[in-house]
Amino acid sequence: MLKGWPFSLKKQHELVEAYSRLFASSDGQVVLADILDQAEAFETTPPDGPSVFNDGKRAVAFDILRKASVSSDLRAELAKAAYLKQEEDMQYE
């Protein structure tokens, strides 16, 4: 076992496969979208905002994306959609 890793490499591989299967389903994609929304994964923190706290939330969300083997193309699409939503929300404020 590698120092600092709570699981063997085999267990890590099994975990990544489980994440991939889970988030490949339509229910999993709904849950993943909620996780990303709750973590404000693609939002910027205002200059006077709690950046350390928000960075921690984002780190968890991006770790899930990595373990779920979400492609960089899909991550880019998610980021673009979040950006467009932010722009739309700002128009109505």
N, C-alpha and C positions, 0 to 999 in steps of 0.2 A: 504494500500500500504506500502511496506517495505521502510524504509528510504534509500535513495540512489538509489533506483530502479525507473527508469522512467516509467515503466509499471507495471500493476497489474500482479499477478502470472498467471492469465488466459491469459493475453496478451503475457507473456513470453512463455507460453506453445504453444500458437498459432504461435509465431515466430519460435520456434524450429520445429514445424510440417511443417511450410512453408519452412524452410531451408532443412529439410529432403526430402520433395517432390521435391524441386528444384534440389538438387544435386543427386537425385536418377535417374533423366533422363540422357540420353546420352549427350545432350547439356549441362546440368548442370555439368556433370563430366568433360567435356572439359573446361568449365569455372573454375571449382574448380582447375583443373590441372594448368591453367594459373595463378590463384591467388597464388597458392603455389609456382609456378616458380617465379613470380614477387616478392613475399615476401622472396624468398630464404629461405623458411621455414626449409629445411633440410640441409642447408649449414652452415659451420662454418665461423665465422668472423676472418680474419687474426689478429694477435696480434696488429698490428698498425691500424686496421680498425675501422670504426664507429660503435662500438658495441651497444651503446644505440639506435641508429637509427635502426640498423638491428634487435635488440631485439624487438623493437616496431612493425616492420613489421611482424616479426614472431608471436608476440602476437595476432595480428589481424587475421592472417591466422589460428592459432590454435583455436581461439575463433570461427571462422567459422566452422572448423572441429568439434568442440564440439557441436555447435548448429545444425549442419547437422547430428549429431548422427553417425559420421563415427567411425566405430569400431576400437579398438586398434590394431586388426590384420591388417586391411587395412592401418592404420597409419604406422605400422611397414613395410608393403610392400612398401608404398610410400617412407619411409625413406631409405629403402634398394635400391630402384630404383634410388633415388637421389644420394646416395653414389656411386653406380656403374657408374652413368653418370659422376660424378665428377672424378672418377678414370679414366674413358675413356678420358675425356677432358684433364686431366693432361698428358696422354700419348702422345697427339698430340701437346702439347706446346713445 
